[in-house]
Amino acid sequence: DDCGLTFLHVFPYSERPGTPAARMPPVPVPVRKDRAARLRAAGAHVLTAYLEAQVGRDVAVLVEAGDIGRTEHFATVRLDRPAAAGALVHARLTGVDGDRLTGQTV
């Protein structure tokens, strides 16, 4: 919460020979999995709040393929119509659909 992170990629660590984790006191696997699950849930909540706060904004979207692109802050957007991959289009963000935004090209 204090870091203000929006996009999380969470996985439980595993000890590998020669890594710092291998020298640390081990944490039981069920505890690791529980912590990762709680962090994923918190990340999903923060992401949803962030995406909802973007609705109504006009943004530039870099098209990755078809009607999917990303904002300058890395949020995924499904546009109302496809554009060429690599194109920079302007869109008004109209809603949230799962873990991505929807947008109407302007």
Secondary structure, 3 states (H helix, E strand, C coil): CCCCCCCCCCCCCCCCCCCHHHHCCCCCHHHHHHHHHHHHHHHHHHHHHHHHHHCCCEEEEEEEECCEEECCCCCEEEECCCCCCCCEEEEEEEEEECCEEEEEEC
